[in-house]
Amino acid sequence: MFDRQHRLRRFHRQPRPLPARAADDLRFIRDTMERSAAFTAVSGWGMVGLGLSALAATWLAAHQIAPFAWLRVWLGEALLAAAIALLSMTWKANRRGLPLFSGPGRKVALGFLPPMIAGVFLTFLLFRTGLQSALPAAWLMLYGAGLATGGVFSVPIVPVMGVSFMVVGGLAALGPAAWANWFLAAGFGGLHLVFGSLIARRHGG
């Protein structure tokens, strides 16, 4: 009798290990929640930086006479914008302990990158065939399409931003070619400033 009571006391004192099946269930639930969560590492302040750099590029491009010099300014701006966006998102993700290249972040990238890759090839095709005037509309609409598709897995304001870019791109396609820099300034400059400020205020930077 004494031995039986002693064994019962030892059994109750020792913590019972979590069954392997329950641990697998918890891991599945956690992974599912991570995959279904919205990508909140989009940096509003990074977008503000993109808007400011785009306005500077607009001013510099407007003073170029040769078409290739104009294109070179905007290609340089594209590389600078990519660096600003990546660094700002990395900073926000690290500050908030969020995954950047897994779960919803990967889905955002998979939705955003195809229009951007298409834009690279269309840029050189349109410029080589002498259709430089079509570049602003193509850039704005493809960038907007990338934001609209990839932004489905991010905060709700990002797809709205994408549609706004597509609207400006449509206006650029219908408007005079002489207004190209103004449309680029309105899109990559103005929209980034407006939506970046909203994201920074509503979604923590």
N, C-alpha and C positions, 0 to 999 in steps of 0.2 A: 504493500500500500504506500509506504513511504517513497519507494523508488518510482512508483507511478506518478505521485504528486510532484516529485522532483523533476521528472521528465516533462510534465505538463508546464511547470513554471519555466523551465528552460525553453520550451517551444514558444511560449507566449512572449518571452523576453527577446528572442532572436527575431529580427525583421525578416519577413518572408520575401524572397526575390520576386521581382515582377516577371510574370510568365513571358516567355519569348513571343508568344502570339500577341499579347497586349502591347509589348514594345513595338512590334511591327505595325500594329494598328495605329499607335500614336505617331510613329514615323510617317505612315501613309497620310494621316490627317494633317500633319505639319507640312509635308510636301505639297499636298493639295491646296492648302491655304496659301502657301507661297506662290504656287502657280496661278492661283485665281486672284491674288492681290493686285492692286493697281501699282504701276511703276511711278513712285513719287519722288524719284531722285532728279527729275527735271528741274534745273536751276533757273529760277526767275531772274536772279541777278546776272547769271550767265547770258540769258537772252537780252537783257539790257545792254550788256557788253557787246553782244552781236549787233544790236541796233546802232550803237554808237560807231562801231567800226564800219558798218555798212554806209552810214552817212558820210564818214570820212572818205570811203572808197568812191561814193557817188561824186563828191566834190573833185577828187583826184581824177576820176575817169572822164568827167565833163571837160577837163582841160587837156585831154589827149586828142591829137589830130589824127594820127594813124589808127586804123581799125584794130590792128594787132596790139598796139599799145593799150587801147581801151580794154581789149579782151584780157591782156596780161594783168591789168589792175584788178579785174573782177576774179580772175583765177587766183591771184594772190589773196584776195579777200576771202575766197572760198576756203583756202587752206587755213588762213587765220581763224575764220569762224569755226572750222572743225576743231581746231586746237582749243579755242575758248570753250566750246560746248563740252568737249570731253573732259577738260580740266575742271570746269565748274560742276559737272555732274559727279565726277569722282570726289570732289571736295564735299559736296552735299551728301553723297552716299556714305562716305566715311564718317562724317559728322553725326549722321543719324543712324548709323549701323545698318544700312540697307544694302542688299545685294545689287551689284551693278550689271554683271554679265550673266546672271542666271535668273530663272523664273520669268517674271513679267518684263524685266529688262531685256532679255533675249527676244521676247516676242515683239517688243517695241523696235528693236534693231532689225528683225526679220521683216517687219512691215515698212520700215523707213528706208532701208538700204536699196531695195530694187529700183524705186524711182530715181534715187541719187545716182546709181550706176548707169541707168538709162540716160540721165542728164549729162553725164560725162561724155558718152559716145555721141549724143545728139549735139552737144556743144561743138565738137570738132567737125561733125558732118555739116551742120548749118553754116559754120564759119568757112569751111573749105568750099562750099558751094555758093558762097557770096550772100547768104541769107542771114547776115549778122543782125538785121533788124528783128528777126524772130526770136533771138536769144532771150531777151528779158521776159517775154511771155512764157517761153518754154521753162526757164529757170523757176519763175514764180509758181507756175501751175504744177510742175513736178515736185518742187519742194512742198507745196501745199498738199499734194496727194500723199507724199510720204508722211507728213504730220497727221493727216486725216486717217490713214490706215494704221500706222504705228501707234498713233495716239489713242486708239481704241483701248489699249492696255495701259494707258496712263491716266492722269487726272482728266476730268471731263472737259476742261477748258482747252486742252491741246488739240483735239479734233476740230473744235470751233475755230481755233487759230489756223488750222490747215485749210478749212473751207474759206476763211477770209483771204488767205494767200491765193487760193484758186480764183476767187472773185477778182482780185487785183490783177492776176495774170490774164484773166479773160478780158478785162478792160484794156490791158496792154496789147493784147492781140487785136482788139478792135480800134485802138487809138492810133494817133499819128506816130510814125517811127521817131520823129524828133523828140517825143516825150519819153523815150526809153529810160533815160536816167531818172526822170521824175517818178516813173512807176517803180523802178528798182528802189529808189529812196523811200517811197511810200510803203512798199512791201517789206524789204529786208531791214529798212531803218525804222519806219513808223510802227509797223505791226509788232516787231520784236520789242520795241520800247513799251508799247501799250500792254501787250499780253505778258511780257516779262515782269512788269510792275505788278500786274494782277496775280501772277503765280507767286511772286516773292511775298506778297502780302497775305495771300490765302493759304499757301502751302509751305510756309516755313523757309523762305529763302530761295 
